[in-house]
């Protein structure tokens, strides 16, 4: 909203319980004289006028925005004062598409607004002036002059405290600049996009946990990419659209396994990015989901990694450190190592859930991804087969496995379940919520690489491995280390497996 208001010159304000919009440059609706003002206090002046110094104002204002054409190329427009005592240059990035003519008019108006609006007024009106709203223009009678002011804010109390800035209707009658036309003589030609269809854990509670995710990137960007789907080779229907290009890259070097549930300070993550820029953030921001990316460590297996520190080493190559590994239950995707060249996708607004139904996972579908302005059969679209697996429904790997040797040779095994529910992050809870329809576990007892016993249907995170069972499985009680695999069960069977020796 602020970007639109900046470009087109309008104000938004609340009046009578509604949000209203009004173009600037309106005619004055009232004349305010000094004898109609109310004293805010005994010490305060009835009218306060302030004027900013020239050195605080910009000599020139530059806007960088997108051209409203098929390529969405970047354009820069500039407005400049000539005879002023300042050297400041202001530059702004506006995430909006516009014609160059409208942008040039907007940047000239914004620069003149900054200079005209350097004069500000503060005064208090009586409650009888209730009809005045923010964004109204008034004439202030001061020193035998009628000066235009635009009301910027009104605070109601015993009186109506008003803040206003100088205004001039002539600023809003500027002629548009000249349109520069297309940025190139040729029409944009779109090729197949770079696409990642990913079976990931649930990234937000705003979306169902069974849905997979998609990201797409193309240069030039389409403006909007479409995702079509069909169970056969024809009859494709649009499933969703992607309005923001994804940030893609690859591992520059092998990425080795590291610790989970704490910062990995030993490994460095080096990535070559095709598009996108990183920035360092604080630990709390990483915990909250900022600077998370997915690394495809094996086909359709993604580890989610967070990073706090980012440094650019060369064009497109980034060194990421202070890492959080195996986030959202993806410890099973940690490779040793993930090979150089593995795909990397930034988990930001460019990654969108695919809105499939709860009965649509588990089967392979045919997909088409490309410019939304083209049909599904356009040869420039990417054609791919992808099977949603409802990764978000899989229980996470248990933790804190313990072994206690009991009298008589029995062994008591216990572990702690984890939850994939986002409410599980609430530290006030004594027990994290159960994300499955019923609590259940399976455990494998191993002798080397061979599974000698599988126990299913456990309703609690404990199991007593009796001496009789040990004799049947090993021929004698187990006095040394015992290898086990433990998994919580859910709608799709076993979840991630805890493989541990106790």
C-alpha positions in Angstrom: 0.0 0.0 0.0 2.8 2.4 0.8 4.5 1.7 -2.5 1.2 2.5 -4.4 0.7 5.6 -2.4 4.2 6.7 -3.1 3.9 6.2 -6.8 0.4 7.6 -7.4 0.2 10.2 -4.7 -2.7 9.3 -2.5 -3.3 9.0 1.3 -5.1 6.3 3.3 -6.9 7.2 6.5 -9.6 5.9 8.9 -12.9 7.7 9.1 -16.2 6.5 10.5 -14.8 3.0 11.1 -13.7 2.7 7.4 -10.4 2.9 5.6 -10.7 5.7 3.0 -8.4 6.6 0.1 -8.0 10.1 -1.3 -5.8 11.5 -4.0 -3.6 14.4 -3.0 -4.0 17.8 -4.5 -7.7 18.3 -3.4 -9.2 21.8 -3.0 -9.2 23.3 0.5 -12.3 22.4 2.5 -12.0 25.0 5.3 -10.2 28.1 6.3 -8.5 28.1 9.8 -7.8 31.4 11.5 -5.7 31.9 14.6 -8.7 33.1 16.7 -10.5 29.7 16.1 -7.6 27.7 17.6 -7.6 26.1 21.1 -4.7 26.4 23.5 -3.2 23.0 24.0 -1.7 24.1 27.4 -0.8 27.3 29.2 2.8 27.0 28.1 2.3 25.8 24.5 1.9 28.2 21.6 -1.5 28.1 19.8 0.3 27.5 16.5 3.7 25.9 16.0 5.4 26.2 12.6 8.6 24.3 11.8 10.7 24.4 8.6 13.3 21.7 7.8 16.8 22.9 6.8 17.7 22.6 3.1 20.7 20.3 4.0 18.2 17.7 5.3 16.4 17.6 1.9 17.4 15.7 -1.2 19.0 17.5 -4.2 17.9 14.5 -6.3 15.5 11.6 -5.9 16.0 8.4 -7.8 13.4 5.5 -8.2 14.3 2.0 -9.3 11.3 0.0 -10.4 10.1 -2.5 -13.1 9.0 -1.6 -16.6 5.4 -2.6 -17.3 6.2 -4.9 -20.3 6.7 -8.6 -20.9 10.3 -8.5 -19.7 9.7 -6.6 -16.5 13.1 -5.0 -17.0 14.4 -2.6 -14.4 14.1 1.2 -15.1 15.4 4.2 -13.3 13.8 7.6 -13.1 15.2 10.7 -11.5 14.1 14.2 -10.5 16.6 16.9 -9.5 16.5 20.4 -8.0 18.9 22.9 -9.5 19.5 25.9 -7.2 19.4 24.5 -3.7 22.0 24.3 -0.9 22.2 20.6 -0.5 24.1 17.7 -2.0 22.0 14.7 -0.7 20.9 12.1 -3.2 18.0 9.8 -2.2 17.4 6.5 -3.9 14.4 4.1 -3.5 13.6 0.7 -4.7 9.9 0.3 -5.6 8.7 -3.3 -6.1 6.1 -2.3 -8.7 5.7 -2.3 -12.4 4.9 1.0 -14.1 5.3 2.9 -17.4 8.3 5.2 -17.5 6.1 8.2 -18.1 4.0 7.6 -14.9 7.1 6.9 -12.9 8.8 10.1 -14.0 5.8 12.1 -13.1 5.6 10.3 -9.7 9.3 10.9 -8.9 9.1 14.6 -9.7 6.0 15.0 -7.6 7.6 13.1 -4.7 10.7 15.3 -4.8 8.6 18.5 -4.9 6.4 17.2 -2.0 9.5 16.7 0.1 10.5 20.4 -0.5 7.1 21.9 -0.2 6.3 19.7 2.8 9.4 20.8 4.7 7.1 23.3 6.4 4.9 21.7 9.0 2.3 23.1 11.4 0.9 21.8 14.7 -2.3 23.3 16.3 -5.4 22.3 18.2 -8.9 22.7 16.9 -12.1 22.8 18.9 -14.4 19.7 18.9 -16.7 21.6 16.6 -14.3 20.9 13.8 -15.2 17.2 13.8 -15.9 17.2 10.1 -12.2 17.5 9.2 -10.4 14.2 8.4 -6.7 13.4 7.8 -5.8 14.1 4.2 -8.1 17.1 4.0 -6.6 20.3 2.7 -7.2 23.6 4.7 -6.2 27.2 4.3 -4.3 28.5 7.3 -4.7 32.3 7.8 -1.3 33.4 9.1 0.5 36.8 8.7 -2.2 38.0 6.3 -1.5 35.0 4.0 -3.7 32.0 3.2 -1.3 29.0 3.2 -2.4 25.5 2.0 -1.7 22.7 4.5 -2.6 19.0 4.2 -3.7 17.4 7.4 -1.5 14.4 8.2 -2.9 13.3 11.5 -5.6 14.2 14.0 -5.7 13.1 17.6 -9.0 13.6 19.4 -9.1 14.6 23.1 -10.3 17.7 24.8 -9.5 19.3 21.5 -8.5 18.0 18.1 -4.7 18.0 17.9 -3.7 18.4 14.3 -0.4 17.8 12.5 -0.2 19.2 9.0 2.3 19.8 6.2 2.5 22.4 3.5 0.8 21.5 0.3 0.6 22.9 -3.2 -2.1 21.7 -5.7 0.2 22.6 -8.6 2.3 19.5 -7.7 -0.5 17.2 -8.7 -1.0 18.6 -12.2 2.4 17.7 -13.6 2.5 16.3 -17.1 3.7 12.7 -17.4 7.1 12.0 -18.6 7.8 10.5 -22.0 7.4 6.7 -22.3 10.6 5.1 -23.3 8.9 2.2 -25.0 10.1 -1.4 -24.8 13.5 -2.0 -23.3 14.5 -4.1 -26.3 13.5 -4.3 -29.9 12.6 -8.0 -29.7 9.7 -9.6 -27.8 10.7 -11.6 -24.8 11.2 -15.2 -25.5 10.5 -17.6 -22.6 12.3 -20.8 -22.2 11.6 -23.7 -19.8 11.9 -22.6 -16.2 14.1 -24.1 -13.5 11.6 -25.9 -11.2 11.8 -27.8 -7.9 8.8 -29.9 -6.9 9.6 -30.9 -3.3 8.2 -33.3 -0.8 8.9 -31.2 2.3 7.7 -31.2 5.9 4.9 -28.8 6.7 6.5 -25.3 6.5 3.5 -23.3 7.9 0.4 -24.2 9.8 -1.5 -22.1 7.2 -1.3 -25.0 4.8 -2.3 -28.7 5.1 0.5 -31.0 6.2 0.1 -33.4 3.2 0.8 -30.8 0.5 4.1 -30.7 -1.4 5.8 -27.4 -2.4 7.0 -25.9 -5.7 9.4 -23.2 -6.7 10.2 -21.9 -10.2 12.8 -19.5 -11.7 13.1 -18.1 -15.2 15.0 -15.2 -16.8 13.3 -13.1 -17.9 10.6 -13.9 -15.3 7.1 -14.4 -16.6 5.4 -12.2 -14.1 3.3 -15.2 -13.1 4.1 -18.9 -13.7 1.3 -21.5 -13.9 1.4 -25.0 -12.6 -0.8 -27.5 -14.5 -1.5 -31.1 -13.5 -3.0 -34.2 -15.1 -3.3 -37.9 -14.3 -2.6 -38.6 -18.0 -0.8 -37.0 -20.9 -3.6 -34.6 -21.8 -6.4 -32.7 -20.0 -4.1 -30.5 -18.0 -5.8 -28.1 -15.5 -4.2 -25.2 -13.7 -3.6 -26.2 -10.1 -2.0 -22.9 -8.9 0.1 -20.0 -10.0 3.5 -18.7 -8.7 3.9 -14.9 -8.7 7.5 -14.7 -7.3 10.6 -16.4 -8.7 12.4 -18.8 -6.5 16.0 -18.5 -5.4 17.9 -21.5 -6.8 21.5 -22.6 -6.4 23.8 -25.6 -6.1 26.4 -26.8 -3.6 29.8 -25.5 -4.5 31.6 -28.1 -2.4 30.6 -31.3 -0.6 28.5 -30.7 2.5 29.3 -33.0 5.4 27.1 -34.3 8.2 27.0 -32.3 11.5 25.2 -32.0 14.8 21.5 -31.4 15.1 19.5 -29.5 17.8 22.4 -27.0 18.2 24.5 -24.8 16.0 26.9 -26.6 13.7 30.0 -24.5 14.0 32.3 -27.0 12.3 30.8 -27.1 8.8 30.7 -24.3 6.2 28.0 -24.3 3.6 29.2 -23.0 0.2 26.5 -22.4 -2.4 26.5 -21.0 -6.0 23.3 -19.1 -6.4 21.7 -18.5 -9.8 19.5 -15.7 -8.3 19.0 -14.2 -4.9 21.0 -12.5 -2.2 21.6 -13.5 1.5 22.0 -11.4 4.6 23.2 -12.3 8.1 20.6 -12.4 10.9 20.5 -13.0 14.6 20.0 -16.4 16.2 16.4 -15.7 17.1 15.5 -14.9 13.5 17.0 -18.3 12.4 14.9 -20.1 15.0 11.8 -18.4 13.6 12.4 -19.5 10.0 14.5 -16.8 8.5 17.4 -17.9 6.3 16.2 -21.4 5.8 17.0 -23.4 2.7 16.5 -26.9 1.4 19.3 -29.1 0.1 18.5 -32.1 -2.1 20.9 -34.6 -0.6 19.4 -37.5 -2.6 16.7 -37.7 -5.2 13.5 -36.2 -3.6 15.1 -36.1 -0.2 15.7 -32.6 1.2 17.5 -31.5 4.3 16.3 -28.1 5.7 19.2 -26.0 7.0 19.2 -22.6 8.7 22.1 -20.2 8.7 22.9 -17.0 10.7 25.9 -15.7 8.9 26.3 -15.1 5.2 29.2 -13.7 3.3 29.6 -13.2 -0.4 32.9 -14.7 -1.6 32.6 -14.1 -5.4 29.8 -13.2 -7.8 27.0 -15.6 -6.9 29.1 -17.7 -4.5 28.1 -17.5 -0.8 29.7 -18.9 2.4 27.1 -19.7 5.0 28.0 -20.5 8.6 26.5 -20.9 12.1 24.2 -23.6 10.8 21.1 -25.3 12.2 20.9 -28.8 10.6 18.0 -31.2 10.0 15.3 -28.7 10.7 11.6 -29.7 10.8 12.5 -33.4 11.3 14.7 -33.7 8.3 17.6 -35.4 10.2 17.1 -38.4 8.0 18.1 -36.3 5.0 21.5 -35.4 6.3 24.1 -36.9 4.0 27.8 -37.5 4.6 28.5 -35.8 2.4 25.9 -34.1 0.2 27.8 -33.9 -3.1 28.8 -30.8 -4.9 26.2 -29.8 -7.4 23.2 -30.8 -5.3 20.3 -28.5 -5.7 19.6 -25.7 -3.2 16.3 -23.8 -2.9 15.7 -20.8 -0.6 12.6 -21.3 1.5 11.0 -17.9 1.3 8.0 -16.4 -0.5 9.1 -17.9 -3.8 8.2 -21.4 -2.5 4.5 -22.2 -2.7 2.5 -25.1 -1.5 0.7 -27.2 -4.2 -3.0 -27.3 -3.2 -3.6 -31.0 -3.8 -6.4 -32.8 -2.0 -5.9 -35.3 0.8 -6.5 -38.2 -1.5 -4.0 -37.0 -4.2 -0.7 -38.1 -2.6 1.0 -41.4 -3.2 0.4 -41.4 -7.0 2.6 -40.0 -9.8 1.1 -37.1 -11.7 2.2 -35.3 -14.9 3.0 -31.7 -14.4 3.6 -28.7 -16.6 5.2 -25.5 -15.4 5.6 -22.3 -17.4 4.4 -18.8 -18.2 0.7 -18.4 -17.2 0.1 -16.5 -20.5 0.8 -19.6 -22.4 -1.3 -22.8 -22.7 -0.3 -26.0 -20.9 0.9 -27.6 -24.2 3.3 -24.8 -25.0 6.7 -26.4 -25.9 8.5 -23.8 -23.6 6.8 -25.3 -20.5 8.7 -27.8 -18.4 7.2 -31.3 -18.3 7.9 -33.4 -15.3 6.4 -36.4 -13.5 6.2 -36.0 -9.7 4.6 -38.1 -6.9 3.5 -36.2 -3.8 4.5 -38.3 -0.8 2.8 -36.3 2.1 6.2 -35.9 3.8 4.5 -33.6 6.2 2.4 -36.5 7.6 5.5 -38.5 8.7 6.2 -38.5 12.5 9.6 -37.1 13.4 12.4 -39.2 14.7 12.2 -40.0 18.5 15.0 -38.8 20.7 16.6 -39.3 24.2 16.7 -43.1 24.0 17.8 -44.8 27.2 18.7 -48.3 28.4 18.4 -49.5 32.0 19.6 -53.0 32.9 17.1 -54.6 35.3 17.6 -57.3 37.8 17.1 -60.8 36.3 18.6 -59.7 32.9 15.7 -57.7 31.5 16.6 -54.5 29.6 14.2 -51.5 29.9 14.3 -49.3 26.8 12.7 -45.9 26.6 12.6 -42.8 24.4 10.9 -39.5 24.0 8.5 -38.7 21.2 8.7 -35.5 19.2 5.8 -33.5 17.6 5.5 -32.0 14.2 2.8 -29.7 15.4 3.8 -26.0 15.4 2.3 -25.5 18.9 5.0 -27.9 20.2 7.4 -24.9 20.3 5.5 -23.5 23.3 7.8 -24.0 26.2 5.0 -23.6 28.7 3.6 -27.0 27.7 4.4 -30.0 30.0 3.8 -32.4 27.1 4.0 -31.6 23.4 0.8 -32.3 21.5 0.3 -35.6 19.7 0.1 -35.0 15.9 -1.1 -38.5 15.1 -4.6 -40.1 15.4 -3.1 -42.4 18.1 0.2 -42.8 19.8 2.2 -45.8 18.5 5.7 -47.1 18.0 7.7 -49.8 16.4 11.1 -51.1 17.5 13.7 -53.3 15.7 16.4 -55.2 17.6 19.5 -55.7 15.5 22.3 -58.2 15.6 24.9 -56.5 13.4 23.0 -55.5 10.3 20.3 -58.2 10.7 17.0 -57.5 12.3 16.4 -60.3 14.8 13.1 -58.9 16.3 10.5 -56.4 15.4 7.9 -55.2 18.0 4.9 -53.4 16.7 1.8 -51.9 18.4 3.6 -50.2 21.3 1.3 -47.5 22.7 3.8 -45.9 25.0 7.5 -45.0 24.4 8.8 -47.8 26.5 9.7 -51.5 25.9 11.1 -54.2 28.1 13.4 -56.5 26.3 13.2 -59.6 28.5 15.9 -62.1 29.2 13.9 -64.7 27.4 13.7 -62.6 24.3 17.4 -62.0 24.4 18.1 -65.7 24.7 15.9 -66.4 21.7 17.5 -63.7 19.6 21.2 -63.9 20.7 21.4 -67.2 22.5 22.4 -65.5 25.7 21.6 -62.3 27.7 23.0 -59.1 26.1 25.6 -57.6 28.3 27.3 -55.4 25.8 26.0 -52.7 23.5 22.5 -53.2 22.0 21.6 -51.8 18.5 18.0 -50.7 18.0 15.8 -48.8 15.6 12.8 -46.9 17.0 10.1 -45.1 15.0 6.8 -43.5 15.8 4.0 -44.6 13.6 1.4 -42.4 11.9 -1.1 -42.4 9.1 1.6 -43.5 6.6 3.2 -46.1 8.8 6.7 -45.6 10.2 8.1 -42.1 10.5 11.7 -41.1 10.7 13.8 -43.8 12.4 16.1 -43.4 15.3 19.0 -45.7 14.7 21.1 -46.0 17.9 23.4 -48.3 19.9 22.8 -48.3 23.7 
